[in-house]
């Protein structure tokens, strides 16, 4: 079931990514290929950094990766609400092999590996006090990437 779900996700993502790569517009993908790398890494916990880097290198490269940190308690609350809303049938398709803390640790690991590959990673925080500041950071990074991308096309 996991393999089928991953194949379907990657097929849909690849089709949309291909369409976006031919467009001059800004496209925002929620998680995209990094989520696929993360999912593969979570079910193969013995993967080395070099193996993860190899996966990251085979995936199409985003202009910017935004990593949004949220308190573990907030994530647990949102996931609990989501599980209740999707019902019993939907929960059959949910991935429950690891906990939120393992996901958070892997996200930090992947961020460091992306930086090692000289990929632009912008870390943001969802805590209320910094929300406005984070919007400004994301906006500036997006505009810089768009300007750089536009120059490359011309």
C-alpha positions as CSV (number, residue, x, y, z in Angstrom):
1,X,0.0,0.0,0.0
2,X,2.9,2.4,0.9
3,X,4.6,1.7,-2.4
4,X,1.4,2.3,-4.4
5,X,0.7,5.6,-2.5
6,X,4.3,6.8,-3.1
7,X,4.1,6.0,-6.8
8,X,0.8,7.8,-7.2
9,X,2.2,10.8,-5.4
10,X,5.4,10.9,-7.4
11,X,3.5,10.5,-10.7
12,X,1.1,13.4,-10.0
13,X,4.0,15.5,-8.6
14,X,6.1,14.9,-11.6
15,X,3.4,15.9,-14.0
16,X,2.7,19.1,-12.2
17,X,6.4,19.9,-11.7
18,X,7.0,19.4,-15.4
19,X,4.1,21.9,-16.2
20,X,5.5,24.4,-13.6
21,X,9.0,24.2,-15.0
22,X,7.8,25.4,-18.4
23,X,6.0,28.4,-16.8
24,X,7.4,31.8,-16.1
25,X,5.1,32.0,-13.0
26,X,6.0,31.3,-9.4
27,X,4.7,27.9,-8.3
28,X,4.6,26.8,-4.7
29,X,4.7,23.1,-3.9
30,X,3.8,22.0,-0.4
31,X,6.6,19.5,0.5
32,X,7.0,18.0,-3.0
33,X,10.1,15.9,-3.6
34,X,11.6,16.5,-0.2
35,X,8.5,14.9,1.3
36,X,9.1,11.9,-0.9
37,X,12.8,11.7,0.2
38,X,11.7,12.1,3.8
39,X,9.1,9.3,3.5
40,X,11.6,7.0,2.0
41,X,14.1,7.8,4.7
42,X,11.6,7.2,7.4
43,X,10.8,3.6,6.2
44,X,14.5,3.0,5.8
45,X,16.0,4.2,9.1
46,X,19.4,2.9,8.4
47,X,19.9,5.3,5.4
48,X,23.2,7.1,5.5
49,X,23.6,10.8,4.8
50,X,25.2,9.9,1.5
51,X,22.1,7.8,0.5
52,X,19.8,10.7,1.4
53,X,22.0,13.1,-0.5
54,X,21.8,10.8,-3.6
55,X,18.0,10.9,-3.4
56,X,18.0,14.7,-3.1
57,X,20.3,15.0,-6.1
58,X,18.0,12.9,-8.3
59,X,14.9,15.0,-7.4
60,X,14.3,18.2,-9.3
61,X,15.7,21.1,-7.5
62,X,13.4,23.8,-6.1
63,X,14.5,27.4,-6.2
64,X,13.8,27.8,-2.5
65,X,13.0,25.3,0.2
66,X,11.0,26.7,3.1
67,X,11.2,24.8,6.3
68,X,8.5,25.8,8.8
69,X,9.1,24.8,12.4
70,X,6.1,24.4,14.8
71,X,5.9,23.3,18.4
72,X,5.5,19.5,18.7
73,X,2.3,20.0,20.8
74,X,0.7,22.0,18.0
75,X,1.6,19.4,15.4
76,X,0.2,16.6,17.6
77,X,-3.0,18.6,18.1
78,X,-3.4,19.2,14.3
79,X,-2.7,15.6,13.4
80,X,-5.2,14.4,16.0
81,X,-7.9,16.7,14.5
82,X,-7.0,15.5,11.0
83,X,-7.2,11.8,12.0
84,X,-10.7,12.4,13.5
85,X,-11.8,14.2,10.4
86,X,-10.7,11.6,7.8
87,X,-12.6,8.8,9.5
88,X,-11.8,5.1,9.8
89,X,-11.4,4.4,6.0
90,X,-9.0,7.3,5.6
91,X,-6.9,6.2,8.6
92,X,-6.3,2.9,6.7
93,X,-4.1,4.9,4.3
94,X,-2.3,6.9,7.0
95,X,1.4,6.4,7.6
96,X,2.0,5.7,11.3
97,X,5.4,4.1,11.4
98,X,7.2,6.8,13.3
99,X,6.4,9.7,15.6
100,X,6.4,13.4,15.2
101,X,9.7,13.8,17.0
102,X,11.4,11.4,14.5
103,X,9.9,13.5,11.7
104,X,11.2,16.7,13.2
105,X,14.7,15.2,13.6
106,X,14.7,14.0,10.0
107,X,13.6,17.4,8.8
108,X,16.6,19.0,10.5
109,X,18.9,16.3,9.0
110,X,17.5,16.9,5.5
111,X,17.9,20.7,5.9
112,X,21.6,20.3,6.8
113,X,22.0,18.0,3.8
114,X,20.3,20.4,1.5
115,X,22.6,23.2,2.7
116,X,25.6,20.9,2.1
117,X,24.3,20.7,-1.5
118,X,24.2,24.5,-1.6
119,X,20.4,24.5,-1.9
120,X,18.6,27.6,-0.6
121,X,16.8,26.7,2.6
122,X,14.8,29.3,4.5
123,X,13.9,28.3,8.0
124,X,10.7,29.8,9.4
125,X,9.0,29.5,12.7
126,X,5.2,29.3,13.1
127,X,5.2,30.7,16.6
128,X,2.8,33.7,16.8
129,X,5.4,36.3,17.9
130,X,7.5,35.8,14.8
131,X,4.7,35.3,12.3
132,X,4.9,38.8,10.7
133,X,8.7,38.6,10.6
134,X,8.6,35.2,9.0
135,X,6.2,36.4,6.3
136,X,8.7,39.2,5.5
137,X,11.6,36.7,5.3
138,X,9.6,34.4,3.0
139,X,8.6,37.3,0.8
140,X,12.1,38.6,0.4
141,X,13.5,35.1,-0.3
142,X,10.8,34.5,-2.9
143,X,11.4,37.8,-4.6
144,X,15.1,37.3,-4.7
145,X,14.7,33.8,-6.2
146,X,12.2,35.1,-8.8
147,X,14.5,38.0,-9.8
148,X,17.4,35.6,-10.1
149,X,15.3,33.1,-12.1
150,X,14.0,35.9,-14.4
151,X,17.6,37.0,-15.1
152,X,18.6,33.4,-16.0
153,X,15.7,33.2,-18.6
154,X,16.7,36.4,-20.3
